[in-house]
Amino acid sequence: MYYIAICDDQQEFIQYMRRSVESCMQGEDVTFYEYNSGEELIADMEQRKHLDLLLLDMQLKKMNGNETAKAFRIHFPSSMLVFCSGMYEPTVESFEVTPYRYLLKRYTEEHMKQELEAIVQKMKEIIHA
């Protein structure tokens, strides 16, 4: 069983990422958690005992991706973190929380699929190591 969280303020992008990740998981058991803000994710983290992967938008309405990632790392120091953004460029602060990748929402569907396949593969390797 894999546990994956997606945090983005655009529900359409959450659904797109969920479908894309599901296609990479090849029928494996996955539980998805969806959040529309950093505050919502942080508030729910106490309920989660385990997360394998967080796909996190960098530009959220109140609490931005960097702030959200710092709080996430306190609860899940070894979980895989992947930033996603349409406009926001990475900063030094972005890398202090050791993200695995930084995806751009403007990627073509094929490029996004390749990135997500690599992310899912790495997640599986980490879990089964």
N, C-alpha and C positions, 0 to 999 in steps of 0.2 A: 504494500500500500504506500502510495506517495501522497504527500500533503503539499499543495501549492497554493499560494496566495497571490492575488493580483490586485494592485491598488492603483486606481486611476480615476480621475474625475469625469471621464467620458465613458459611459456605460457601453457604447458601441465598441470602443477599443478593448474594454474588458472582455466582451463577448468574442471579438476577433482573436485576442490572445488565447482565450480559453479553447476555442475551436482549433487554433493552430497548434497549441500544446497537445491537445487530445489526439490530433492526427500524428504527432510524433511519438506518442506513448504506446501505440500499437495494441490497444485493447487492455492495457494494464490497469489495475485499480488505482484511481486517482480521486482524491477529495479536493475540491477547489473551494477556496474562500475568496469572496469578492468584497472589496472595500472601495468606497467612493472618495475617501479622504484619509490623510495621515492620521487624523484624530480618531477616526473610526477604526482603523487598523490597530493603533496603539491601545485603544480602549478594549479591543477584543483579544489582544495578545495573552492576557491572563487566562483566557479560556483555552488557549492552544498549548498543548504539551509539546508539540513537535511541528515544525515546518521545514520541508526540504528545500523549498524555493520560494523566493518573493520576487515578483516582477513589479517594479515600483516606478511610477511616473515621477519625474523630477519636478514638474511644475504643477503643484496642487494649489488649491485656493488659499488656505490659511497656512497650515504647517507644510513646508516644502519637502521635497524628497530627501535633502540632506538631513534635515531635522528628524524626519520620520525614520531614516536609515540608522541614525545614531541610537534612537530609542529601540529600534528593532534589534540591533546588534547586542544591546544589553540583555535582552531575553533569549536571543538565538545567535550566539557568537559564531557558531560553525555552520549555520545554514547558508545556502547559496543565495546571493543577492544579485539581481540584474536590474540596472536602471534602464528606463525607457523615456524618451523625450522627443517632442516635436520641435521645440525651439531652444530649450535650455542647453547650454554647452557645459561639459564637465569642468569642474574646478578642482583645485588641490583638495578642498574639503570633501568633494565627492569620493575621492580615493582613500580617505582616512578610514572608511568603513569597509574597505576591501571588496568592492563589487567584482563579480566575475566578468561581466560584460556591460557595455553601455550601448543599448540599441536605439536607433533613430526611427521614429514613427514613419518617416518618409521612405524607408526602405521599400523596395518592390516586394511584392508578395513572395517571389522566389527567394530573394535575399533574406527576408525575415524567416522563411521556412528553414533555410540553411543555418541561420544563426540559432534558431530554436532547437533544431536537431542536435547541434553541437552542445547546447546548454543542457538539454535533456540527457544526452549521453554522459556528459561530465557529472551531472547530478547522480545518475545511476552508479557511476564509478565510485563516487565519494561514499554513497550509501552502502555499497557492497564491498568497500575496501576493508 
